[in-house]
Amino acid sequence: MGCGGFACSRNALCALNVVYVLVGLLLIAVAAWGRGFGVVSSPPLLGGVIALGTLLLLIAALGLLGALQHHQVLLFFYMMVLALLCLFQLGLSCSCLALGRARQEGLFASAWPLLSNETRRGLERRLRCCGGGGSPRDPPGDTACPAVSTRVLVGAGPPRAPPPPAAPPPCPPRLLRLWDQALKILGGVGLFFSFTEVLGVWLAQRYRNQRDPRGNPGAFL
């Protein structure tokens, strides 16, 4: 039996869906690790990553079940869901790669005031910056910013007045630099996986139209 035969198509489709299972488990594990160690403190972001991992697991399970049983209906729905996901992911990846600096600054200016205090403080602490560059949510002289130095000098003689707090840089330049790198990575990874989804649709369509040599030769497939 050549590589283009029934068994080869089934094995290739199963292998592709096993990769999707591993990626889905990896996404869920990374979200759990980020939550457990406090790397990411945004519940919507963690929920989105977990939802994406769960969606990949469900799609992979549908593809594996349809491939192992050569089930026409399951393979058809697998092709439709994968094609829709591919179109959505392709558009999102191209948008991430094409997002310019001016548009990123506009999105940041509108998103920064919507962040919770816990999320903003966590970003300021990790990036050693303060405020969103003139956002209404940034009161002047905000000493609650974790990046502001509040040390009191203790030494010989009477206690001295603490020096004025250091003025850390605003957060937008640093966050936008990280955001730009993240968008490029996400866009590239999403573009790569969109091509794997095209491969999955092609394999499922080809495998669906092949005849099982172990079945009834007169059966309609």
URZI-V770059 format. One record per residue. N is the residue number from 1. SS is DSSP state (h for helix, s for strand, l for the rest). OMEGA is omega in degrees with one decimal (999 if undefined). Layout:
{{N/SS/OMEGA} {N/SS/OMEGA}}
This chain:
{{1/l/-177.7} {2/l/-177.2} {3/l/179.4} {4/l/-177.0} {5/l/-175.9} {6/h/-176.5} {7/h/179.9} {8/h/178.3} {9/h/179.5} {10/h/-178.8} {11/h/178.7} {12/h/178.9} {13/h/177.5} {14/h/-179.9} {15/h/178.8} {16/h/-179.9} {17/h/172.5} {18/h/175.2} {19/h/177.6} {20/h/177.3} {21/h/-179.7} {22/h/178.9} {23/h/178.1} {24/h/177.2} {25/h/178.8} {26/h/178.5} {27/h/179.7} {28/h/180.0} {29/h/178.8} {30/h/178.2} {31/h/178.2} {32/h/178.4} {33/h/178.6} {34/h/177.6} {35/h/-177.0} {36/h/-177.7} {37/l/177.0} {38/l/178.9} {39/l/178.2} {40/l/-176.9} {41/l/-177.9} {42/l/179.5} {43/h/178.0} {44/h/179.7} {45/h/178.7} {46/h/178.1} {47/h/177.4} {48/h/178.5} {49/h/179.3} {50/h/178.5} {51/h/177.9} {52/h/177.2} {53/h/178.7} {54/h/177.8} {55/h/177.5} {56/h/178.1} {57/h/180.0} {58/h/178.4} {59/h/179.1} {60/h/178.1} {61/h/176.9} {62/h/179.5} {63/h/179.5} {64/h/-179.9} {65/h/179.0} {66/h/-179.8} {67/h/-177.4} {68/h/-178.6} {69/h/-175.1} {70/l/-175.1} {71/l/-174.0} {72/h/-177.0} {73/h/179.6} {74/h/179.2} {75/h/178.5} {76/h/179.2} {77/h/176.2} {78/h/178.5} {79/h/-178.1} {80/h/-179.4} {81/h/-179.2} {82/h/178.3} {83/h/177.7} {84/h/178.1} {85/h/179.2} {86/h/179.5} {87/h/178.8} {88/h/-177.5} {89/h/178.0} {90/h/177.7} {91/h/179.7} {92/h/-179.9} {93/h/177.8} {94/h/178.1} {95/h/178.3} {96/h/-178.6} {97/h/-176.1} {98/h/-176.8} {99/l/-176.7} {100/l/-177.7} {101/h/-178.3} {102/h/178.9} {103/h/177.1} {104/h/178.4} {105/h/177.8} {106/h/178.1} {107/h/178.8} {108/h/-179.7} {109/h/179.4} {110/h/-176.7} {111/h/-176.2} {112/h/178.8} {113/l/-177.6} {114/l/-179.3} {115/l/176.2} {116/l/179.2} {117/h/-179.9} {118/h/179.9} {119/h/-179.7} {120/h/179.2} {121/h/177.8} {122/h/177.2} {123/h/179.9} {124/h/-180.0} {125/h/-176.6} {126/h/-176.2} {127/h/-179.4} {128/l/179.4} {129/l/-178.2} {130/l/169.6} {131/l/-178.8} {132/l/176.8} {133/l/177.7} {134/l/178.2} {135/l/176.9} {136/l/179.3} {137/l/-179.1} {138/l/178.2} {139/l/-179.3} {140/l/-179.4} {141/l/-176.9} {142/l/179.9} {143/l/177.4} {144/l/178.4} {145/l/-177.4} {146/l/-177.6} {147/l/180.0} {148/l/179.6} {149/l/-179.6} {150/l/-178.1} {151/l/176.4} {152/l/-178.6} {153/l/179.0} {154/l/-179.8} {155/l/179.5} {156/l/178.5} {157/l/-178.7} {158/l/179.8} {159/l/178.8} {160/l/177.9} {161/l/179.8} {162/l/178.0} {163/l/177.6} {164/l/-178.8} {165/l/175.8} {166/l/-177.8} {167/l/178.5} {168/l/178.7} {169/l/175.9} {170/l/-174.7} {171/h/-173.9} {172/h/-178.4} {173/h/-177.9} {174/h/-179.6} {175/h/179.6} {176/h/176.9} {177/h/176.8} {178/h/179.8} {179/h/179.7} {180/h/177.4} {181/h/-179.6} {182/h/179.2} {183/h/178.5} {184/h/178.5} {185/h/-180.0} {186/h/179.0} {187/h/179.1} {188/h/179.4} {189/h/179.0} {190/h/177.8} {191/h/178.0} {192/h/-178.8} {193/h/176.0} {194/h/176.5} {195/h/175.0} {196/h/177.2} {197/h/172.7} {198/h/176.5} {199/h/178.5} {200/h/177.8} {201/h/179.8} {202/h/178.9} {203/h/-179.6} {204/h/179.0} {205/h/179.6} {206/h/-178.8} {207/h/-179.1} {208/h/-177.5} {209/l/178.4} {210/l/-178.5} {211/l/176.9} {212/l/-178.7} {213/l/179.1} {214/l/-176.3} {215/l/179.6} {216/l/-178.2} {217/l/-179.1} {218/l/-178.7} {219/l/178.0} {220/l/180.0} {221/l/999}}
